[in-house]
Amino acid sequence: MTKVVIVRNPKGDIISFEAKGHASGLGAGRDIYCAAISAIIQTAVIGLEQYAGIETALECRDGYLYCGLPEAAWEDISATIITQTMLLGLKAFDEENKGYLKIVEEVR
């Protein structure tokens, strides 16, 4: 199961997100569930960096991705639209594919 942690500031803005683990035990290149989750999250990172021009704190390796937004971007409308759309996509995926994704939302 992939665990995605969405961190918000007290105002409700998404300030970071982190994904850990693989969705199933099918292995690299064969796990369509993991690929779908990764595509949603990585598209958000691309949007933040290349469309919104936000330099994120990014760490990505096999089975792990962390993306932190700089404080100056927390209330940026483009960042909000991109991160909220990512979360909507993850929730829609979870509704259709139970048991492969756990979404945790925290306030810090």
Buried (B, 14 or more C-beta within 10 A) or exposed (E): EBEBBBBBBEEEBBBBBBBBBBBBEEEEEEBEBBBBBBEBBBBBBEBBBEEBEBEBEEEEEEEEBBBBBEEEBBEBEBBBEBBBBBBEBBEEBBEEBEEBBEBEEEEE
